[in-house]
Each structure stands twice: as structure tokens, then as C-alpha cells.
């Protein structure tokens, strides 16, 4: 997860085909749809809007812990400073479960 001021450079370097964004605005450090529209690196990228609550780090931590069969994410070296990354990973996990439920 990069600071917002560096988002365009990171996205240009990574050249993603699809980016998940929080519908309407940013949530918990997530890139909001309004933010994404202003980034030139996303001109040709599919923007998939998700509900802002899907980027919630606390919900994501529980989902990710269940996915990996662990009690908490602390064993992976993740803490409060990583909330934005955890929230993004949780939103991605939920999205993938919708696309490929099996």
C-alpha cells in the first residue's frame, strides 16, 4: 500500500488491468472512486467499485485469519500500521469469493 500522493506512480509501474475502489469515496485508507478518476495511470483500467465497509481492516483481519486458518494476523508481522493493506486484502478476498465461490 502506497501513500495517496504516490498512487499514480505506483499504478503506472504496476500497470494493473483492474483496481478495486471504495464506492463514492475513500474508506479506511482505501482508494475511493473519486480519487481513482483523477489518476492518469487508471485511464485504461477497469475500476470495480465496492462498498466502503468492505475495506474495513477489522472485518478484513477476521476474514483473512479464517482464510489462512490462524487465530490472528500478528504471526505474519501485521499490526495497526498495516490496516490499509489488511483492508484492501479483505476487500480483494471478498471480491474473489464472489467471482469464484468454489
C-alpha positions as CSV (number, residue, x, y, z in Angstrom):
1,X,0.0,0.0,0.0
2,X,1.4,3.3,-1.1
3,X,0.6,6.8,0.2
4,X,-2.0,8.5,-2.0
5,X,0.4,11.1,-3.3
6,X,2.4,8.2,-4.8
7,X,-0.6,6.2,-6.1
8,X,-0.3,7.4,-9.7
9,X,3.4,6.4,-9.9
10,X,2.8,3.0,-8.3
11,X,-0.1,2.2,-10.5
12,X,1.8,3.3,-13.7
13,X,4.6,1.0,-12.7
14,X,2.4,-2.0,-11.8
15,X,0.0,-1.5,-14.8
16,X,-3.0,-3.3,-13.3
17,X,-5.9,-4.4,-15.5
18,X,-8.4,-3.9,-12.7
19,X,-8.5,-2.0,-9.5
20,X,-11.0,-2.3,-6.6
21,X,-12.1,1.1,-5.2
22,X,-14.5,2.2,-2.5
23,X,-17.8,3.4,-3.9
24,X,-18.3,7.1,-3.6
25,X,-15.2,7.9,-1.6
26,X,-12.3,6.6,0.4
27,X,-12.8,4.4,3.4
28,X,-10.1,3.4,5.9
29,X,-7.2,4.4,3.6
30,X,-8.8,2.8,0.5
31,X,-8.7,4.4,-2.8
32,X,-12.1,5.9,-3.5
33,X,-13.8,6.1,-6.8
34,X,-13.5,9.9,-6.9
35,X,-9.7,9.6,-6.2
36,X,-9.3,7.0,-8.9
37,X,-10.9,9.1,-11.5
38,X,-8.2,11.7,-11.1
39,X,-5.3,9.3,-11.6
40,X,-4.0,9.3,-15.2
41,X,-2.5,5.8,-14.7
42,X,-6.0,4.4,-14.4
43,X,-7.3,5.8,-17.7
44,X,-7.5,2.4,-19.4
45,X,-8.0,0.3,-16.2
46,X,-11.3,-1.4,-15.2
47,X,-12.4,0.3,-11.9
48,X,-14.6,-2.0,-9.8
49,X,-16.5,-0.2,-7.2
50,X,-17.1,-2.0,-3.9
51,X,-18.9,-0.9,-0.8
52,X,-16.7,1.2,1.6
53,X,-17.3,-1.2,4.5
54,X,-15.6,-4.0,2.5
55,X,-12.3,-2.2,3.1
56,X,-12.7,-2.2,6.9
57,X,-9.5,-3.5,8.4
58,X,-11.1,-5.2,11.5
59,X,-13.5,-7.2,9.3
60,X,-10.8,-8.0,6.9
61,X,-8.5,-9.2,9.6
62,X,-11.1,-11.8,10.7
63,X,-11.8,-12.9,7.1
64,X,-8.1,-13.3,6.4
65,X,-7.4,-15.1,9.6
66,X,-10.1,-17.6,8.8
67,X,-8.9,-18.0,5.2
68,X,-5.4,-18.8,6.4
69,X,-6.5,-20.9,9.4
70,X,-4.8,-18.7,12.0
71,X,-6.0,-17.0,15.2
72,X,-4.7,-13.6,14.2
73,X,-2.6,-11.9,11.6
74,X,0.1,-10.9,14.1
75,X,2.2,-14.0,13.1
76,X,2.5,-12.5,9.7
77,X,4.1,-9.4,11.2
78,X,1.0,-7.3,10.6
79,X,-0.1,-4.7,13.1
80,X,-2.1,-1.5,13.3
81,X,0.2,0.3,10.9
82,X,-0.9,-2.2,8.2
83,X,-4.6,-1.5,8.5
84,X,-4.9,-0.1,4.9
85,X,-3.2,-3.1,3.4
86,X,-5.3,-5.5,5.5
87,X,-8.5,-3.7,4.5
88,X,-7.5,-3.9,0.8
89,X,-6.7,-7.6,1.1
90,X,-10.0,-8.2,2.8
91,X,-11.9,-6.4,0.0
92,X,-10.0,-8.4,-2.6
93,X,-10.7,-11.7,-0.8
94,X,-14.5,-10.9,-0.7
95,X,-14.4,-10.0,-4.4
96,X,-12.6,-13.2,-5.3
97,X,-15.1,-15.3,-3.3
98,X,-17.9,-13.7,-5.3
99,X,-16.2,-14.4,-8.6
100,X,-15.1,-17.9,-7.8
101,X,-17.2,-19.2,-4.9
102,X,-15.8,-22.7,-5.1
